[in-house]
């Protein structure tokens, strides 16, 4: 059974930092790509950051320079370090794992709320 389990989401104030974690298990483990997507109310799901198993990463334009994605292959875990959080970063953050052939797995998501 494939599974992605996210954690770390909570409510924070603008300017604060937060770290999300996602542990992959079953068929979702050891995938070439792991990443984070964001789903905000009334908006399309957007790619936040993605990283390959060799550490090559890419970021969405809105988070470039503020967020950092990392990965521990031995632990099948991907992290998202989020700094200088803004209200527009609010949303459900979903962990994604996919193969080079395009097979996707999704987590249930963790809520991040940035509000003063």
Buried (B, 14 or more C-beta within 10 A) or exposed (E): EBBBBBEBBEEBEEEEEBEBBBBBEEBBBEBBBBBBBBBBEEEEBBBBBBBBEEEEBEBBEEBEEBBBBBBEEEEBBBBBBBBEBEEEBBBBBBBBBBBEEEEEBBBEBBEBBBEE
